[in-house]
Amino acid sequence: MYFACNEHIELAIDMTVDEQEQAPIIEKVEQTNESLSTGCSFCEKAALYTVEP
């Protein structure tokens, strides 16, 4: 599973498709205290999406 900001959502989708050879499940991160500490898997920005196989 990847966490992605707006800038890296396409990269997360591409990597998941390459690894799993199927479309990923993309969900928006809920605005809770937990989401505030979740960072993008590719940079230091806050994650806005989860990308799951």
Sequence and secondary structure as in RCSB ss.txt:
>XXXX:A:sequence
MYFACNEHIELAIDMTVDEQEQAPIIEKVEQTNESLSTGCSFCEKAALYTVEP
>XXXX:A:secstr
 EEE TTTHHHHHHHHHHHHSS  EEEE   SHHHHT B SSSSSB  EEEE 
